Structures are given as C-alpha cells and as structure tokens.
Amino acid sequence: MPNLPSEDPERPYRRIFEALGDGLILNDVETGLVVEANPAAGSMHGYTHEDFIGLSPATFMHPDSFALFTQWLQTVQIGKSFEATVVHTRRDGTPFTVNLRGTGCNYRDRLCLLSSVRDVSEQVKLLEISQTLASELELQPGLILDQLREILEYTHGVVFTLEGWDLVAQAVSGKQQLDETLPFRVRVGGMETLTALVNERRPQRTADVWGADPVARFLRLLLAEQAAGLLEGVHSWMWVPLATKGRVIGGVGVARVQPNYFTAHHADLALMLANQATIALVNTQQYQQGQVLASLEERRRLAQNLHDAVNQSLFSASLIAEVLPRLWEQHPKEVRESLEDLRRLTRGALAEMRGLLVDLRPLELSESELSELLPLLGDAFSGRTNVPVTVTVGEIGALPGEVQVALYRLCQEALNNVAKHAAATRVAIDLRHEAGIVELRICDDGRGFDTNQIYSGHYGLGMMRERAAAIGATVSITSRSGEGTEITTRWPSAAHGEAP
C-alpha cells in the first residue's frame, strides 16, 4: 500500500473556522494585531481575508469601543472571558453594532485573544423601529413606510387599511401621482380574496408582477382598476398583511424595479415591523375612539358644570370681599394685597368661564382675535395657578381660521404643560408676525427637562407637533433641567399666500 501524506491536524478545525457565519478574529495579545480571521470577519468589515490580516483593531473599531480593547486583553491574560455589545466600522466608514465574545487561546505558541463577532445591527434597528412605532399614540401610516425603508430598500410602497370590503390606501411613498389621490380604494370583493391577501398572516413575494405565476396574476387583477399605477415600472412585489389573530387591519405593499429582489430574509424583517405596526394601529384606533367618546363626555361635562368650573375662584373672591371692610382702617397693606388677589381671582374666573364657552362654541376661536384670546388664556392660567403671565401680541393681521385655532390650542396645551410639570414662577406669551413668519413663543422659568428623553404619560408635546404639522407649521422646544422651557411655533404665512 502506498504511503499517503498525513493530513494537517489543524485541517478539520480550519474547515469549521472558515465555515462559520459569525466572524472569528484572533488578535496577538502582545501587539494587538489581527493574526488570523475567518472569511466572515473580513466580509463583515468590508475587507478581503488578506487585507484584514495584520490590521490594528483601531482600524475597524469605533473609538469608544476600542477604548475597551486593552481591558479585554488584560481579562484574557488572567484566564477569564468577556462579552460586550460594541460598535465596529466597515472599511467605508459606516458603523454597525456587534455582539462580541472573547476568550484567550494559544495559537502557534502565542497567547491570543479569540473573539466571535456577530452583526446585530439589524436587531438594534428593529428595536429602535419598534420603540418609534410604540411611542406614537396616534400612528400615521406614512411612518410605517418611513421605518420600513430603514431596513429594506424599495422603489415605492403603500399602506392599506381594511374598511368593509375595501382596501383604503392611507399612505404612499415613491409614487407622487398616487400620493396626490389619497385615500384611494381597492375593492377586495369577498372573503376568498381577503383570505388570499391575509395568507395566514405571512408575507407573499412575487419575483415578477408581469409573470404568469398565480400570485402575479392575482395581484394584477386586484389592482387593475383603482391602483394599477402601483405596478408601473416595477417587477418585484412583496405584500405583508397587517393582521392579528382575530382581526385584519390591512396590509403593506412594496415594489422594486429589479425582478426577484425580495428575499425570505426581507420578508422576515418586514413581517416583524408589520406586527409591531399592527399593534400600534390598533392602539391608534382605540385611542381615537376614546378621544371621540372623551370629547362627547367633556362637552356634556362642560355644559352641566359651567358655573362649577369657576366656583372655587368666585368663592375665594367673595370671602376676600367680605373681610375687606373690616381690614380697611387697621391693616391697609394687607387690604392692598387682598385687592390684588381679588382682581386676579375675578379676572381668572371670568377668563375661565369665557374659555369654557369657547370650548363649547369652537367657531368663536376662528371669529375672535388672537389678541383677545391669548390674554384670556393667560388670565385663566393665572387664576388657576397664581403664576403671573405676560402676554405680548404684535400686529399679526388676519389669519386663516384653521391657523388661528391651531395657535390657540398650541398655546393652551403649552400652558397646561407648564401648570402640570414646570413649577414655574413666571410665564411669557409672545405672538408676532415678521418677515413672512407668524411666531408664537411660550416661555417659563420652571424646572425644565431633557428634550432627548421620552417621558411616560406625557403626550402634550407630541400632540403639539402634530397640530402644528397639520397647518404646515413647525414646533421647536428648548429646555434644560433647571433652566426653564421655551416652546416656539412658526407658521410661514408667506408660503401660504398670506400678507406679511
């Protein structure tokens, strides 16, 4: 029998090393340089295997993460392992998040740091998207398409909600001509079609919408009349149902110019986002229904308790008025202070009553002048909180009714936030119209807050931004802990044809 060459004893381990999908990196403990890596590690970072060998970790690690590298080397030198989630950078400079596990090992008579590297940037992005969708109390369907584009490139997309036997397009991305016709409808036709769309709550992928397979033919037939534009100029299509176990909400359709583009991995990512979006949409619907019921209940309450709303202020005012004659000669200083309290209470009570009447008759908001309405809000606030409010209104001219209503409500909401959270001693309201911009600024000297932090149960700021966006305005918030808060709303009157 001929003598066969003996197999390299490292060969079986080398095969495993090279076949792993996670990155494996060996760093020399003395120099820190990469002495070996598997193909997955190089590919993950945008390098060939040859280019990756010999690199310093500072080349492919974010500076904040590289600061930990020395600590990891010390850890393995004393025979311990470690695990961390850090940020690496690809050859082109783009950062990505990795989960890294490291331990010491001997490689060719040298102590080395063996690290397994798993790219978890998709999971991190999905978590961020989930938090974004969950934080929206009134989810706008367009946000679903915006967040989907964070994890999946598509040519254009559409979000449908189901109303009866119609799919109603609520948002379109990448198709301006269809976006201008929203909301358009697609007739489902019956349970058989709906069942096919829901597809047991799983995504459906079509390699070519113009092909002969049953899914492509079904799609062309469904969109033939009302939404044929969704198929123009594209080949790949993916439909992701928005459904819970007991309810169908609608669906998301995305298209791509290239044929056979969407993969099973794309479908998994889109389904995870769709499941979160379904929960958020259900919450939005429940919230909106609750808002309608709350609005009806609030109107009933206002109508029944109109006088009770100011009863506290009037009762206090009556007590002060009753004792003033007795104090007039003996305590003149206290009388002057009490007269100021009496003035504040009566002005606040009158403003509060007028405000309640305005809430019952919303048309008054658009017919009255803001120069009258904003001081009304200030007086009512001072009457409730005993915090002085300075109101300055410049020459703003006539505003569209919806803009005037929005600015009033924005000021009202801002003052409510101050009363609830700020612990302020002074508030200023300033409304001006300069250089084609109507600007409403509400400032307080309260405790302030971190604008980057999301506070549970505080929805006022989000509602203010949505109200401003509805009229084409912007809201900026400047605040720091202990330094008060400034909320500024700017509406570009010139862009809407209003005289400056």
Secondary structure, 3 states (H helix, E strand, C coil): CCCCCCCCCCHHHHHHHHHCCCEEEEEECCCCCEEEECHHHHHHHCCCHHHHCCCCHHHHECHHHHCCHHHHHHHHHCCCCEEEEEEEECCCCCEEEEEEEEEEEEECCEEEEEEEEEECHHHHHHHHHHHHHHHCCCCCHHHHHHHHHCCCCCCEEEEEEEECCEEEEEEEECCHHHHCCCCCEEECCCHHHHHHHHHHHCCEEECCCCCCCHHHHHHHHHHCCCCHHHHCCCCEEEEEEEECCCCEEEEEEEEECCCCCCCHHHHHHHHHHHHHHHHHHHHHHHHHHHHHHHHHHHHHHHHHCCCHHHHHHHHHHHHHHHHHHHHCCCCHHHHHHHHHHHHHHHHHHHHHHHHHHHHHCCHHHHHCCHHHHHHHHHHHHHHHHCCCEEEEECCCCCCCHHHHHHHHHHHHHHHHHHHHHHCCCCEEEEEEEECCEEEEEEEECCCCCCCCCCCCCCCHHHHHHHHHHHCCCEEEEEECCCCCEEEEEEEECHHHCCCC
